[in-house]
Amino acid sequence: MVKISVRETQLFIRNLTLRVPFRYGITTMTRVPHLVVRARVELDGRMRQGFAADNLPPKWFTKNPDSEFRDELADMLEVTQSAAALARDLPPAATIFSWWRQVSQAQQAWASARGFPPLLSGFGVSLIERAVIDAFCRATGQTFAHAARTNDFGVHLNEIHPELGSLTPSDLLPAQAARSIIVRHTVGLADALGPGDEAEGTDDGLPQTLEEFIRDQGLTHFKIKLGGDVEQDRARLRQISEVIERHSPSCAFTLDGNENFRAVEPFRALWEGLWTDPLVAPFLGGLIFVEQPFHRDVALSAETTADLLAWPGRPPMIIDESDASTDSLRLALAGGYAGTSHKNCKGVFKGLANACLIEHRRRSNHGQALHISAEDLTNLGPIALTQDLAVVATLGIRHAERNGHHYFAGLSQFPDSIQRETLRRHGDLFARYSGGYPVVRILGGTVDVGSVVDAPFGAGFEPDMAEFTPVEDWKFESL
């Protein structure tokens, strides 16, 4: 076992503008800061850098309609800075897993005293966690998939899910990481569907409409956002189903409820109302699951779960925003849900343990239809996207929501050095667009992730931070 210490952390920001607005839930995103964490980690006396990154989106970690984006960003930065400080203050740990447990517990105590919700405080931990995993894999010369299967991370699954007992990740993970992943294309609430719907002023030549994306990329899987109004959702699904079935008749899809409901009955009314529409009902046969229809404040409450269990014809539902703690999945499965999502922003080791619990329950219940899905947080390369795909491939998740690549003009807003290295190291996942910048390469509805799986932890190079703004110099007004 190595001795692991975090010696230094630095945070950097680069402002990004979306090529088309992304409307989800109660907000529409047009500009967003992209946060990069660089950590210097000591492993048995040797220093190594590790990186992590994510966009800082409005209205996801708290979903408070009354909060200002400025204040939400301040909170996201504060929880990340807190996790970084706690990580630096810890004594050396024998394994990355034990280090992560200590940071998580310290952050939970800090966040509780400050009034930060678990999903938000855990985001800060996840960024430091990812940077340390990256440094560990680079220092030890192994991939994330290899370290997960050999358990060089030192994961004790039963510390997260006691029923897993003495089982190890290798007992429950696939023998090999996937080399390609099906893209589940997001259809936002304001996304253009066909000719004439295009956003004004967007003439970069990349696909804009759902029809163009399907035609150009051979898409077969989709994630469709719901607004929560029966008539509006029914009309929108009619339009979407017409486009998809015309170009991708054997499609599969998920519906994202975006926490629109505070009780089961209104969602049940919407669901049953959709089935009464002769144009929508056949399309619903391709449903994989519904994601987080209920607001996080009530999704795991006794009343909600009792009503779910009393609804025999309910569609398969998973939690997403409600997956804020290590026991959330167990509570959800007991309450009538069919699984949860994995996002690196909710924690890598937590997601790994959740995938193992889902697989254990499937085996114990003879193939019960349970889901560990892969959902997006507008992930962009070269760090956030590749690290996320490395975990998805290791966990054996066949299809993953991807949206960062199409709401942004590829990596056009990143420094030239990062664009060049991304194309050089990840020529299977990215292609050079005619505008000169890298875009995600999607062929036949899939992305190749071989270079991602073979890298230490997703990214095949260490990005130069010279053209990023240190967080202490960044101002909200710069957006």
C-alpha angles and dihedrals in degrees: 000000000000127000110242126199131165106224104174139008130191129185124208133183135203119186116231133194122207118234089219127015117264112216115193129156111327099344145055118219120213102152130024139172115242110216123206124189121202117191129187107212128190115216115182091332096314121112122222135170124232131185139206133174145181141164115253102229128191123248100006108097094041107009092205109160092204099052123101120235089235090060093044090054091049089054094048090051093045094054090048093049090047093052090047092051093047090049092052091050096052121103116244114292128214095223137017090241094055089045090052092049091053094048091046094051093047091048092049091055092047093046093048091054091047095045096243115149118242096249091056097042090047090055090064091051091048093058093053090042091055093047091051092047088051092051091046094051092047092048095048095041097235138116125249090246092053094046090048094051096043088042093230084151088068094232117181103197093190091063087067101028110020094196090068088071112173095351116126130207091260089060091060109023123084114271091240134026116247118260095205135029131201113242116232101203117217118232105197125205092258100034119132113249106186145352113322094027096088119128115254117255096019107120103143092124095242118123114280108173128062088240091056094047092051093047097045099039104030092236119192103167129059143180112212122198118223124209099203099244114112098215096041093046092047092051092046092049090051090056094044094046091051091054096043097044091048093055105019108027096170095053131146125204148173128222120224112212092191092211090288096147133066096189137031097240098066091048091047089053090052093047094049090043091057090054091056091064109092091207096049102036097071090049091054089066087080094060117129098182144319115250122221102325092168127071113257090242091066107017095099098029120126091246095051095045092046090053091047093052089049091056105083096182097049118139118244107276132189133193124238115158089029090061092091102129136041091254096048095096093051090051091048095050091049089050100055102273122130100220145301142266129258119223122161087226088067092052135288098228092043090052091048091052091046091052089051092050091050091051092047091051091048091054093043092050098042100255099326110187101256127152137217100180133188114233130180136236093197086283116198132186153276096048114001096044097043094046091048092050091048090058094042091052092048094049091051097240105162101204132026135194108245122185110139091080096058103037088053129051093250113265093325092125095054124090117279091244091059092046091052094047092047091055092044096049101031106034091143095057098035134042130192109255120217088257087064100250130105121264129180110272111228118180123174089354094299139099124217112231103176094117090048094051091046094051119088093256109349102291114081095205142032109254121231109243095194093107096045122092117245107240092240089061096044121104127198089227089065089074 
